[in-house]
Amino acid sequence: MARKAPTDEIYSVLKGLRPMVACVAALALGGCAISTPLGPIFGGDDDTSTGSVMLPDNRFASTMSESDWTFAQGAVRSALDSTPERPPAPWHNPATGSKGTISPVASAFAVDGALCQAFTAVVTTGGQTSFYQGRACRTGSKPWTVTETSAWTPPQGRGPA
């Protein structure tokens, strides 16, 4: 029986690998040919900005007017930027009569590279008082942005701290 030379075995292995190498290379380099933004293809929004995450600015209540929210945002920023004792920051919209206070809760904490702070809010609109809890975050020197809010029931016998 004739024995194959070692070079024949290496050649036959390499001959079988060529199609696999070609397929792997085609798949790997095929992604380089895409020249369109992938967001619209995969359902992403049309925003082309990069390098930053824009957080939503959530109102405490849907009944707040745009001008009420402007005053309340100022109070959020004031309350969360103040000294460690941080008394509640009041706000009042003379045009609508709506008013409220923002009180920071506990210490600030980090979330995904942003500095965040929990707070409670008391809002009086149309003679009715409601209580909310929420969280505001900021990155760098940008202002605090309210990222989440929900209705809150203070403990019985006490208002918010």
Secondary structure, 3 states (H helix, E strand, C coil): CCCCCHHHHHHHHHHHHHHHHHHHHHHHHHHHHCCCCCCCCCCCCCCCCCCCCCCCCCCCCCCCCHHHHHHHHHHHHHHHHCCCCCCCEEEECCCCCCEEEEEEEEEEEEECCEEEEEEEEEEEECCEEEEEEEEEEECCCCCCEEEEEEECCCCCCCCCC
